[in-house]
Amino acid sequence: MKPALAFRQPHYPKSWQELPNGDLVLSAIDSALAPWWEKFFGYHLLKIGALSQEISTLNCPIKNQVSCCTTSTIGQGHASIVGELDDLPIQEHSVDVCLLSHALEFSLDPHHVIREANRVLIANGYLIITGFNPLSLAGFNRFIPYRRAKQPWNEHFFSPMRVKDWLHLMGFEILSDERYIHSNLVGKMSNHFLAKGWRKFASNYFNNFGSVYVIIAKKRVLPLTPIKPKWQIRTGFSPVKVPSMKVNPHKNSSIHQK
């Protein structure tokens, strides 16, 4: 398995407009998460990263919604918290829902970013992760010489299966894993009937090869119930009764007289 660590400092985009067809990707993610927001309840929702900050969560009943960005990734929106994504300045077990949108590709240690999100989540909290699927038409851009030097194709993509393996190791339950946008995301999306027909055909028969994945997981914490030892009451000591070995003196004396 290839290491998840990046060997250079990735360039985290400040907005979706810095990514190719970023508005289209943002719209697809908003549509995918729209039916889920009403299912989340709690007190705190945390958006990790500048891209997560721009995702609409107006339909979520959680009132306290904050975003955490680094000083170099604060775009047009104002982050509620300024801090590192792999070292969140947030108390442990204090967040009900974490949104981590397209942050793993632009992190030095993506596995540690997920661990930080796991740390701040409460038991039975929700973690939402989106990213580029390397096994897709968009992922193949990383192998084309004149494209792999450009963002985001020059970054490290992680397959949904690998991300789910990380989540399983941390005790998460995968609730949903969907793929969207069957396109290479290069240039303007064509609305020609052939292009639209291909996207519809691919979404029906090649769904796993969508360019964008959306994973929703729930943090499961099994309670540890101490097992008390079963104490047995010791029965009272009762000595074994044996026949008496004493000799009758009268009987002995009668023997000697004979």
C-alpha positions as CSV (number, residue, x, y, z in Angstrom):
1,M,0.0,0.0,0.0
2,K,1.3,3.4,-0.9
3,P,1.9,5.9,1.9
4,A,-0.7,8.6,2.4
5,L,1.9,11.2,3.3
6,A,2.6,13.9,0.8
7,F,6.2,14.7,-0.1
8,R,5.6,18.4,-0.7
9,Q,3.3,21.1,0.6
10,P,0.0,20.8,-1.2
11,H,-1.8,24.0,-2.4
12,Y,-5.2,24.1,-0.7
13,P,-7.7,26.1,-2.9
14,K,-9.5,29.0,-1.3
15,S,-12.7,28.5,-3.2
16,W,-14.3,26.1,-5.6
17,Q,-13.7,28.5,-8.5
18,E,-10.0,27.6,-8.4
19,L,-10.8,24.0,-9.4
20,P,-11.8,23.0,-12.9
21,N,-15.6,23.0,-13.1
22,G,-15.6,23.7,-9.4
23,D,-19.1,25.2,-9.6
24,L,-20.4,22.0,-11.1
25,V,-18.7,19.9,-8.4
26,L,-20.1,22.1,-5.7
27,S,-23.6,21.9,-7.2
28,A,-23.4,18.1,-7.3
29,I,-22.3,17.9,-3.7
30,D,-25.1,20.2,-2.6
31,S,-27.6,18.0,-4.4
32,A,-26.2,14.8,-2.9
33,L,-26.2,16.1,0.7
34,A,-29.6,18.0,0.5
35,P,-31.7,15.0,1.7
36,W,-29.2,14.3,4.5
37,W,-29.1,17.6,6.3
38,E,-32.6,17.2,7.7
39,K,-31.5,13.9,9.3
40,F,-28.7,15.4,11.4
41,F,-29.5,16.7,14.9
42,G,-27.4,18.1,17.7
43,Y,-25.7,21.3,18.8
44,H,-22.6,21.9,16.7
45,L,-21.8,21.4,13.0
46,L,-18.1,21.9,12.0
47,K,-17.0,22.6,8.4
48,I,-13.3,21.8,8.0
49,G,-11.6,23.7,5.3
50,A,-12.4,26.6,2.9
51,L,-14.2,24.3,0.4
52,S,-16.4,22.9,3.2
53,Q,-17.3,26.4,4.2
54,E,-19.0,27.1,0.9
55,I,-21.3,24.1,1.0
56,S,-24.9,25.0,1.8
57,T,-26.2,23.7,5.1
58,L,-29.3,25.9,5.5
59,N,-31.6,23.0,5.7
60,C,-29.7,21.5,8.7
61,P,-31.5,22.0,12.0
62,I,-28.2,22.4,13.8
63,K,-28.1,26.1,14.7
64,N,-24.5,26.5,15.8
65,Q,-22.5,26.0,12.5
66,V,-18.9,27.0,12.4
67,S,-16.0,26.6,10.0
68,C,-12.3,26.1,10.6
69,C,-9.7,27.3,8.0
70,T,-6.1,28.1,8.0
71,T,-4.8,31.6,7.5
72,S,-3.7,30.8,4.0
73,T,-7.1,29.3,2.9
74,I,-9.5,31.9,4.1
75,G,-11.3,33.1,1.0
76,Q,-14.2,35.4,0.6
77,G,-16.1,33.9,3.5
78,H,-15.0,34.5,7.1
79,A,-13.9,31.5,9.0
80,S,-15.3,31.1,12.5
81,I,-12.1,29.4,13.7
82,V,-8.6,29.8,12.4
83,G,-6.5,26.7,12.9
84,E,-4.7,23.8,11.2
85,L,-6.9,21.1,9.7
86,D,-4.7,18.4,11.2
87,D,-4.6,20.0,14.7
88,L,-8.1,21.4,15.3
89,P,-8.3,23.9,18.2
90,I,-11.6,22.3,19.3
91,Q,-12.4,20.4,22.4
92,E,-12.6,16.6,22.3
93,H,-16.0,15.0,21.8
94,S,-17.8,18.3,21.2
95,V,-19.1,18.3,17.6
96,D,-22.2,16.4,16.3
97,V,-21.5,16.6,12.5
98,C,-18.1,17.2,10.7
99,L,-18.0,18.1,7.0
100,L,-14.7,17.4,5.3
101,S,-15.0,18.3,1.7
102,H,-12.1,17.8,-0.7
103,A,-9.5,18.2,2.1
104,L,-7.7,14.9,1.9
105,E,-6.2,15.6,-1.5
106,F,-4.6,18.8,-0.3
107,S,-3.2,17.6,3.1
108,L,0.2,16.5,4.1
109,D,-1.2,13.8,6.3
110,P,-4.8,13.0,5.3
111,H,-5.0,10.1,7.7
112,H,-4.3,12.4,10.6
113,V,-6.9,14.9,9.3
114,I,-9.5,12.1,9.6
115,R,-8.2,11.2,13.1
116,E,-8.7,14.9,14.2
117,A,-12.2,14.9,12.9
118,N,-12.8,11.6,14.8
119,R,-11.4,13.2,18.0
120,V,-13.7,16.1,18.0
121,L,-16.8,14.1,17.1
122,I,-19.2,12.9,19.8
123,A,-20.2,9.2,20.0
124,N,-22.8,8.5,17.2
125,G,-21.7,11.7,15.5
126,Y,-21.6,12.0,11.7
127,L,-18.6,12.5,9.4
128,I,-19.1,13.6,5.7
129,I,-16.2,13.2,3.3
130,T,-16.1,14.3,-0.3
131,G,-13.2,14.0,-2.8
132,F,-12.0,13.2,-6.3
133,N,-12.1,9.5,-7.3
134,P,-8.8,8.4,-8.8
135,L,-10.6,5.5,-10.6
136,S,-12.6,7.8,-12.9
137,L,-12.2,9.9,-16.0
138,A,-11.1,12.8,-13.8
139,G,-8.6,10.6,-12.1
140,F,-7.0,9.6,-15.4
141,N,-5.9,13.3,-15.9
142,R,-3.1,12.6,-13.5
143,F,-1.5,10.3,-16.1
144,I,-1.7,12.8,-19.0
145,P,1.6,14.7,-19.2
146,Y,0.3,18.1,-20.0
147,R,-2.4,17.9,-17.3
148,R,-0.7,16.2,-14.3
149,A,1.3,19.3,-13.6
150,K,-1.8,21.4,-13.0
151,Q,-4.1,21.5,-10.0
152,P,-5.8,19.4,-8.8
153,W,-4.4,16.6,-10.9
154,N,-0.9,17.1,-9.4
155,E,-2.2,16.2,-5.9
156,H,-2.6,12.8,-4.2
157,F,-6.0,11.3,-4.8
158,F,-7.4,8.5,-2.5
159,S,-9.9,6.0,-3.6
160,P,-13.2,5.7,-1.7
161,M,-12.3,2.1,-0.7
162,R,-9.1,3.3,1.0
163,V,-11.0,6.1,2.8
164,K,-13.6,3.7,4.0
165,D,-10.9,1.3,5.3
166,W,-9.5,4.2,7.4
167,L,-13.0,4.9,8.7
168,H,-13.6,1.2,9.5
169,L,-10.4,1.1,11.5
170,M,-11.6,4.0,13.6
171,G,-14.9,2.4,14.3
172,F,-17.1,4.2,11.8
173,E,-20.2,2.7,10.2
174,I,-20.6,3.6,6.5
175,L,-24.1,4.9,5.9
176,S,-23.7,6.0,2.2
177,D,-21.1,5.9,-0.5
178,E,-22.2,7.5,-3.8
179,R,-20.3,8.7,-6.9
180,Y,-21.3,11.7,-9.2
181,I,-20.2,13.5,-12.4
182,H,-19.0,10.9,-14.9
183,S,-16.7,13.4,-16.7
184,N,-13.1,14.3,-16.9
185,L,-13.9,17.8,-15.6
186,V,-11.7,19.4,-18.2
187,G,-13.2,22.3,-20.2
188,K,-16.8,23.3,-20.2
189,M,-19.3,20.5,-19.8
190,S,-21.2,19.9,-23.0
191,N,-25.0,19.8,-23.1
192,H,-25.0,17.9,-26.4
193,F,-27.4,15.0,-26.4
194,L,-24.5,12.6,-26.9
195,A,-22.7,13.9,-23.9
196,K,-25.8,13.9,-21.8
197,G,-26.7,10.4,-23.0
198,W,-23.2,9.2,-22.0
199,R,-23.5,10.7,-18.5
200,K,-26.8,9.1,-18.0
201,F,-25.6,5.7,-19.3
202,A,-22.5,5.9,-17.1
203,S,-24.4,6.8,-14.0
204,N,-26.6,3.8,-14.5
205,Y,-24.0,1.2,-15.4
206,F,-20.7,2.6,-14.3
207,N,-21.7,4.3,-11.1
208,N,-18.5,3.3,-9.2
209,F,-16.4,5.3,-11.7
210,G,-17.9,8.7,-10.9
211,S,-15.4,11.5,-10.6
212,V,-16.6,12.8,-7.2
213,Y,-17.4,10.6,-4.2
214,V,-19.5,11.4,-1.2
215,I,-19.1,9.3,1.9
216,I,-21.3,9.6,5.0
217,A,-20.3,7.7,8.1
218,K,-21.4,7.4,11.7
219,K,-19.1,7.2,14.6
220,R,-19.8,4.1,16.7
221,V,-18.5,3.7,20.2
222,L,-19.2,0.4,22.0
223,P,-19.7,0.9,25.7
224,L,-17.3,-1.0,27.9
225,T,-19.3,-2.8,30.7
226,P,-17.1,-4.0,33.5
227,I,-17.6,-7.6,34.3
228,K,-17.6,-8.2,38.0
229,P,-16.1,-11.4,39.3
230,K,-18.6,-13.8,40.8
231,W,-17.8,-14.2,44.5
232,Q,-18.7,-17.5,46.0
233,I,-19.5,-17.7,49.7
234,R,-17.2,-20.3,51.2
235,T,-19.0,-23.0,53.2
236,G,-18.2,-23.4,56.9
237,F,-15.4,-25.8,57.7
238,S,-16.7,-29.2,58.8
239,P,-14.1,-31.8,59.8
240,V,-14.6,-35.3,58.6
241,K,-15.9,-37.6,61.3
242,V,-13.8,-40.8,61.7
243,P,-14.3,-43.8,64.1
244,S,-12.7,-43.3,67.5
245,M,-9.3,-45.1,67.9
246,K,-9.4,-45.1,71.7
247,V,-8.9,-48.5,73.5
248,N,-11.3,-49.6,76.2
249,P,-9.2,-50.1,79.3
250,H,-11.6,-52.6,80.9
251,K,-11.5,-54.8,77.8
252,N,-7.6,-54.8,77.9
253,S,-7.6,-55.7,81.6
254,S,-9.9,-58.7,80.9
255,I,-7.6,-59.9,78.2
256,H,-4.5,-59.8,80.6
257,Q,-6.4,-61.8,83.3
258,K,-7.0,-64.6,80.9
